[in-house]
Amino acid sequence: MTFNDIFKSNFLENIAGVSLLDMTVALTLSFGLGMFIFLVYKKTFSGVMFSSSFGVTLVALTMITTVVILAVTSNVVLSLGMVGALSIVRFRTAIKEPLDIAFLFWSIAVGIVLAAGMIPLAVIGSVVIGVFLLVFVNRKSYLNPYIVVLTCEHHESEVLARTFLEGYTERCVLKSKTAQKGLIELNLEIRLKGDNTDFINGLAEMDGVNSAVLVSYNGEYMG
């Protein structure tokens, strides 16, 4: 093999497969849309501990997907090999929040659409998805269920406490009841009429009521 054969190889011929202008425009747009996804994630995050590394991952994932799809679209043979190469990739990191999966797919989808040259679809679609998430995730719903843990001394105080509670809530359902000598513990699921929770103070001050605890409940955990 001579030097002329090396410079005539298919590998060097693929250098011009994707123009420098296309790469610059695609990577710039992917970075901008990735930052937009990261900002939406930051505004809609409702978990316990915010992870800045996950936000950076969303930006990087958008750009990486764009690079991969640019390479695939420039060479049909490479696209077949890429399918086999990516099939061996396994991700072991557990996704704690279900909404994080939507952001991961959003980043991948934007990278694919940008690399395919559908820039209006990527931009307009990202704006629509971002507005949707900002509106619905950050919306404070008064219909979220709450659990009231009520401790009473006798049956009369139990009846008065439940009557008092039903007057301040839209829905009050008994979930569990524990009765001991001189002590009755109730777990009640309620739906609030608004965002005012001052009624729990009045409930705790009633005669025969030892304690009243209001807990937010989403069906998976309490806290």
C-alpha positions as CSV (number, residue, x, y, z in Angstrom):
1,M,0.0,0.0,0.0
2,T,1.4,3.4,-1.0
3,F,0.7,6.8,0.4
4,N,-1.5,7.5,-2.6
5,D,-3.6,4.5,-1.7
6,I,-4.0,5.8,1.9
7,F,-5.2,9.2,0.7
8,K,-7.6,7.6,-1.7
9,S,-9.3,5.5,1.1
10,N,-13.0,5.7,1.7
11,F,-12.4,6.9,5.2
12,L,-10.9,10.2,4.0
13,E,-13.5,10.5,1.3
14,N,-16.2,10.6,4.0
15,I,-14.7,13.7,5.6
16,A,-16.8,15.8,3.2
17,G,-20.0,13.8,3.9
18,V,-21.4,16.5,6.1
19,S,-20.6,20.1,5.4
20,L,-19.1,22.4,8.0
21,L,-22.0,24.8,7.7
22,D,-24.5,22.0,8.4
23,M,-22.6,20.8,11.4
24,T,-22.3,24.4,12.8
25,V,-26.0,25.2,12.3
26,A,-27.2,21.8,13.7
27,L,-25.0,21.9,16.8
28,T,-25.8,25.5,17.5
29,L,-29.5,24.9,17.3
30,S,-29.2,21.7,19.3
31,F,-27.4,23.5,22.1
32,G,-30.0,26.3,22.1
33,L,-32.9,23.9,22.2
34,G,-31.1,21.8,24.8
35,M,-30.7,24.8,27.0
36,F,-34.4,25.5,26.6
37,I,-35.2,21.9,27.7
38,F,-32.9,22.4,30.6
39,L,-34.7,25.6,31.7
40,V,-38.1,24.0,31.4
41,Y,-36.8,21.0,33.5
42,K,-35.5,23.5,36.1
43,K,-38.8,25.4,36.3
44,T,-41.0,22.3,36.4
45,F,-38.9,20.2,38.8
46,S,-40.9,19.2,41.8
47,G,-38.8,16.5,43.4
48,V,-36.9,16.5,46.7
49,M,-33.3,17.2,45.5
50,F,-32.6,19.1,42.2
51,S,-29.8,17.4,40.1
52,S,-27.9,19.9,38.0
53,S,-26.0,17.1,36.4
54,F,-29.2,15.7,34.9
55,G,-29.9,19.1,33.4
56,V,-26.5,19.2,31.8
57,T,-27.2,15.7,30.5
58,L,-30.3,16.9,28.7
59,V,-28.2,19.5,26.8
60,A,-25.4,17.0,26.1
61,L,-27.9,14.3,25.0
62,T,-29.5,16.7,22.5
63,M,-26.2,17.6,20.9
64,I,-24.9,14.0,20.9
65,T,-28.1,12.7,19.2
66,T,-27.7,15.4,16.6
67,V,-24.1,14.4,15.9
68,V,-25.1,10.7,15.6
69,I,-28.0,11.3,13.3
70,L,-25.9,13.6,11.1
71,A,-23.4,10.8,10.6
72,V,-26.2,8.3,9.9
73,T,-28.0,10.4,7.4
74,S,-24.8,11.0,5.4
75,N,-24.0,7.3,5.0
76,V,-26.5,4.5,4.6
77,V,-23.9,1.8,5.4
78,L,-23.0,3.6,8.6
79,S,-26.6,3.7,9.6
80,L,-26.8,-0.1,9.6
81,G,-23.6,-0.4,11.6
82,M,-24.9,2.2,14.1
83,V,-28.0,0.2,14.8
84,G,-25.8,-2.8,15.8
85,A,-23.4,-0.6,17.8
86,L,-26.1,1.1,19.8
87,S,-27.9,-2.1,20.5
88,I,-25.2,-3.1,23.0
89,V,-25.5,0.0,25.1
90,R,-27.2,-0.5,28.5
91,F,-28.1,2.3,30.9
92,R,-28.0,1.3,34.6
93,T,-29.0,4.7,36.1
94,A,-32.5,4.5,37.7
95,I,-35.0,7.2,36.8
96,K,-36.6,8.3,40.1
97,E,-39.1,10.8,38.7
98,P,-41.5,9.6,35.9
99,L,-41.4,13.1,34.3
100,D,-37.6,12.8,33.8
101,I,-38.3,10.1,31.2
102,A,-40.3,12.6,29.2
103,F,-37.4,15.1,29.2
104,L,-34.9,12.4,28.1
105,F,-37.1,11.4,25.1
106,W,-37.7,15.1,24.4
107,S,-33.9,15.7,24.2
108,I,-33.4,12.7,21.9
109,A,-36.3,13.6,19.7
110,V,-35.1,17.2,19.2
111,G,-31.6,15.9,18.3
112,I,-33.1,13.5,15.7
113,V,-35.4,16.1,14.2
114,L,-32.7,18.8,14.0
115,A,-30.2,16.4,12.3
116,A,-32.9,15.5,9.8
117,G,-33.2,19.1,8.8
118,M,-36.7,19.7,10.1
119,I,-35.7,22.9,12.0
120,P,-39.2,24.4,12.2
121,L,-40.7,21.2,13.6
122,A,-37.9,21.0,16.3
123,V,-38.3,24.7,17.3
124,I,-42.1,24.9,17.2
125,G,-42.5,21.5,18.8
126,S,-40.1,22.3,21.6
127,V,-42.0,25.5,22.4
128,V,-45.3,23.8,22.4
129,I,-44.1,21.0,24.7
130,G,-42.3,23.5,27.0
131,V,-45.4,25.6,27.4
132,F,-47.5,22.5,28.0
133,L,-45.2,21.3,30.8
134,L,-44.9,24.7,32.4
135,V,-48.7,25.1,32.5
136,F,-49.7,21.7,33.7
137,V,-46.8,20.6,35.9
138,N,-46.7,23.9,37.8
139,R,-50.5,24.2,38.1
140,K,-51.5,24.0,41.8
141,S,-54.5,21.7,42.1
142,Y,-56.8,22.0,45.1
143,L,-58.2,18.6,44.3
144,N,-55.1,16.8,45.4
145,P,-56.0,14.3,48.1
146,Y,-54.8,14.8,51.7
147,I,-54.8,12.5,54.7
148,V,-56.0,13.7,58.1
149,V,-54.7,11.6,61.0
150,L,-57.1,12.3,63.8
151,T,-56.8,11.2,67.4
152,C,-59.9,11.4,69.6
153,E,-60.8,10.4,73.2
154,H,-64.3,9.0,72.7
155,H,-67.1,8.5,70.2
156,E,-68.8,11.8,70.7
157,S,-65.6,13.8,69.9
158,E,-65.1,11.6,66.9
159,V,-68.6,12.5,65.5
160,L,-68.1,16.2,66.2
161,A,-64.6,16.2,64.6
162,R,-65.9,14.5,61.4
163,T,-68.8,16.9,61.2
164,F,-66.5,19.8,61.6
165,L,-64.1,18.4,58.9
166,E,-66.9,17.7,56.4
167,G,-67.9,21.4,56.6
168,Y,-64.5,22.6,55.4
169,T,-63.9,19.9,52.7
170,E,-65.5,18.8,49.5
171,R,-65.0,15.1,50.2
172,C,-64.2,13.2,53.4
173,V,-63.8,9.4,53.3
174,L,-62.8,7.2,56.2
175,K,-59.7,5.1,55.2
176,S,-59.0,3.3,58.5
177,K,-60.0,3.4,62.2
178,T,-58.1,2.1,65.2
179,A,-60.0,2.0,68.5
180,Q,-58.4,1.5,71.9
181,K,-59.6,2.1,75.4
182,G,-59.8,5.9,75.8
183,L,-58.3,6.4,72.3
184,I,-59.7,6.5,68.7
185,E,-57.4,7.1,65.7
186,L,-58.9,7.9,62.3
187,N,-57.3,8.2,58.9
188,L,-59.5,10.3,56.6
189,E,-58.9,11.1,53.0
190,I,-60.1,14.6,52.2
191,R,-60.3,17.0,49.2
192,L,-59.9,20.7,50.0
193,K,-62.1,23.4,48.8
194,G,-59.2,25.8,48.4
195,D,-55.6,26.3,49.6
196,N,-56.5,27.3,53.1
197,T,-55.5,24.7,55.8
198,D,-56.3,26.8,58.9
199,F,-59.2,24.5,59.7
200,I,-56.8,21.9,61.0
201,N,-55.9,24.3,63.8
202,G,-59.5,24.6,64.9
203,L,-59.9,20.8,64.6
204,A,-57.0,20.2,67.0
205,E,-58.4,22.7,69.6
206,M,-61.8,20.9,69.8
207,D,-62.7,19.2,73.1
208,G,-61.9,15.5,73.0
209,V,-59.4,15.8,70.1
210,N,-55.9,15.0,71.1
211,S,-54.2,15.7,67.8
212,A,-54.9,16.4,64.1
213,V,-52.3,16.0,61.4
214,L,-52.7,17.0,57.8
215,V,-50.5,15.1,55.2
216,S,-50.2,15.6,51.5
217,Y,-50.9,12.3,49.7
218,N,-50.4,11.5,46.0
219,G,-51.1,7.8,46.0
220,E,-47.4,6.7,46.3
221,Y,-45.9,8.3,49.3
222,M,-46.8,10.7,52.1
223,G,-44.8,13.9,52.8
